[in-house]
Amino acid sequence: MISIIRIYILPIAFFMVSTVQLSAQIKRSTKAKTTVSKTNKKTISKGRVSSSKIIYKTPKKKVVSVRNVPNRTVVRHNGQNYYYSNNKYYTQSRGRYIVIAPKVGFRINVLPTNYKRVRFNNHDYYNVSGIFYTQVGDEYEVIEPEIGTIVYELPDDYEKVVLDGETYYEYANVLYEKIQYDGTRAYEVVGIIDMN
């Protein structure tokens, strides 16, 4: 009888005790606090910044151009034609097509497959390589993100800029500040650059 207890009952009891202890530890550790740690940077007034106050760390940006844009869709905006293909926007100049960031108001029928849904102030936005869209009827329109919107990655061709002695990140005239959010590196929208 003692050998049966040692062989069968003790291992089962040990297993049950360790399982209960492990699940209690897991339940405790899944509660995450939402914290945002920011540096003491100056607040950008009203989120709008004049382009004359921005200093780019790299004085010249490499211009990417191609000869053809296959399977393009023509996007007409403010009386000018732009071209959309492979999740990029182009404008035509001297017989070549130059990659550009889309202007606010551009609309497309279908979001690219690599979009990320961003929820802020009870609104759903869609972020595709640093460009924010909102759904308008059956289309998706390029918009400026709201100040305070948080994203977890920036597009590959973002630029570092200096404003009032502080370093920020810029893409498509949107200024981001690097923060910690829920223990993860993130980027918060802190301003929009007004082009002069």
Disulfide bonds with the S-S distance in Angstrom:
none
